[in-house]
C-alpha cells in the first residue's frame, strides 16, 4: 500500500519530491489520469515523518491554491473590509486586497487586524512629524 499526494504544478511537485527524498522517503511519481502528477510514498512511515510530509504537502497546497487564484484572477475580486471609526465619528470601510488579507489572517486574529488597520487610519488622519522614537505628549 502507498499514500498518494496529487500536485498540479510541476515546480511544487518537484519541491515535494525533493522534501520526501531529503527525509529518505522513497517516492514514485506518475501522471494523474486527469491532470497533474501523483506522488506515492510508502504507508509504513513513522508518525513523525508522516506529519512532516503532510505538513509540507499542506504548505505546498496553499501555494498551489494561490497560483490557481492568480491564474483565474480571483485575487482581484476578493477583498477584506475593515470598518474603522474616523476622528469625526464617521465609520469608514478600508478595503484590503485578497492576497494581503489572506496573509494577515494567517498570522493575526480579526481583532488584531482591526487594530492594525485602525492604527494606520488614525496615523493618516492625524500624521505626526519628526522621529518615530519619542515620547507621546
C-alpha positions as CSV (number, residue, x, y, z in Angstrom):
1,X,0.0,0.0,0.0
2,X,1.1,3.6,-0.6
3,X,-0.1,7.1,0.3
4,X,-0.8,9.3,-2.7
5,X,-0.4,13.1,-3.0
6,X,-1.5,15.0,-6.1
7,X,0.1,18.2,-7.2
8,X,-0.9,20.2,-10.3
9,X,2.2,22.4,-10.6
10,X,5.5,20.8,-11.8
11,X,7.7,23.1,-9.6
12,X,5.6,22.3,-6.5
13,X,5.7,18.6,-7.3
14,X,9.5,18.7,-7.6
15,X,9.8,20.5,-4.3
16,X,7.6,17.9,-2.6
17,X,9.6,15.0,-4.1
18,X,12.8,16.7,-3.0
19,X,11.5,17.2,0.5
20,X,10.5,13.5,0.7
21,X,13.9,12.3,-0.6
22,X,15.7,14.5,2.0
23,X,13.7,12.6,4.6
24,X,14.9,9.3,3.0
25,X,11.4,8.5,1.9
26,X,11.2,6.5,-1.4
27,X,8.8,8.1,-3.9
28,X,7.4,7.3,-7.2
29,X,5.8,9.9,-9.5
30,X,3.2,9.2,-12.2
31,X,0.9,11.4,-14.2
32,X,-2.6,11.7,-12.9
33,X,-5.3,10.4,-15.3
34,X,-7.0,13.9,-15.4
35,X,-4.4,16.5,-14.5
36,X,-1.2,16.9,-12.6
37,X,1.0,14.3,-11.0
38,X,0.6,11.7,-8.2
39,X,3.4,11.3,-5.8
40,X,3.3,8.0,-4.0
41,X,5.1,7.2,-0.7
42,X,5.0,4.0,1.4
43,X,2.3,3.7,4.1
44,X,4.6,2.4,6.8
45,X,6.4,5.6,7.7
46,X,6.7,6.6,11.3
47,X,4.3,9.2,12.8
48,X,6.8,11.9,12.9
49,X,7.9,11.5,9.3
50,X,4.2,11.3,8.2
51,X,3.4,14.5,10.0
52,X,6.4,16.3,8.4
53,X,5.4,15.0,5.0
54,X,1.8,16.1,5.4
55,X,2.8,19.5,6.8
56,X,5.0,20.1,3.7
57,X,2.1,19.0,1.4
58,X,-0.3,21.3,3.1
59,X,2.2,24.2,2.7
60,X,2.5,23.4,-1.0
61,X,-1.2,23.1,-1.4
62,X,-1.6,26.6,0.0
63,X,0.9,27.8,-2.7
64,X,-1.0,25.8,-5.3
65,X,-4.3,27.5,-4.3
66,X,-2.6,30.9,-4.5
67,X,-1.2,30.1,-8.0
68,X,-4.6,28.9,-9.2
69,X,-6.3,32.0,-7.7
70,X,-3.8,34.3,-9.5
71,X,-4.4,32.4,-12.8
72,X,-8.1,32.8,-12.5
73,X,-8.0,36.4,-11.4
74,X,-9.6,35.6,-8.1
75,X,-7.2,37.7,-6.2
76,X,-8.6,40.8,-7.9
77,X,-12.2,40.0,-6.8
78,X,-11.6,39.1,-3.2
79,X,-11.2,41.8,-0.6
80,X,-11.5,42.1,3.1
81,X,-13.3,45.1,4.5
82,X,-12.3,46.5,7.9
83,X,-14.5,49.2,9.4
84,X,-12.8,51.9,11.3
85,X,-14.1,55.0,13.1
86,X,-12.7,58.3,12.0
87,X,-11.9,61.1,14.4
88,X,-15.1,62.9,13.4
89,X,-17.1,59.8,14.5
90,X,-18.0,58.6,10.9
91,X,-17.4,55.0,10.0
92,X,-15.2,54.2,7.0
93,X,-14.6,50.9,5.3
94,X,-11.0,50.1,4.5
95,X,-10.6,47.5,1.7
96,X,-7.7,45.1,1.8
97,X,-6.8,43.1,-1.4
98,X,-7.4,39.4,-1.1
99,X,-3.8,38.2,-1.1
100,X,-2.9,40.7,1.7
101,X,-6.0,39.8,3.7
102,X,-5.2,36.1,3.5
103,X,-1.6,36.6,4.7
104,X,-2.8,38.8,7.5
105,X,-5.5,36.3,8.6
106,X,-2.9,33.5,8.7
107,X,-0.9,35.3,11.4
108,X,-3.3,37.7,13.2
109,X,-6.7,37.4,14.8
110,X,-9.7,39.5,13.5
111,X,-9.3,41.9,16.4
112,X,-5.5,42.3,15.7
113,X,-6.2,43.1,12.0
114,X,-8.8,45.6,13.1
115,X,-6.4,47.3,15.5
116,X,-3.7,47.4,12.8
117,X,-5.9,49.0,10.2
118,X,-7.4,51.4,12.7
119,X,-3.9,52.5,13.8
120,X,-2.9,53.1,10.2
121,X,-6.1,55.1,9.5
122,X,-5.5,57.2,12.6
123,X,-2.0,57.9,11.6
124,X,-3.2,59.1,8.2
125,X,-5.8,61.3,9.7
126,X,-3.5,62.8,12.3
127,X,0.0,62.5,11.0
128,X,2.9,63.0,13.4
129,X,6.1,64.6,12.1
130,X,9.5,64.0,13.4
131,X,11.3,60.9,14.6
132,X,9.5,57.7,15.4
133,X,11.2,57.2,18.7
134,X,9.9,59.9,21.0
135,X,7.7,60.2,24.0
136,X,4.0,60.9,23.5
137,X,2.9,64.3,24.7
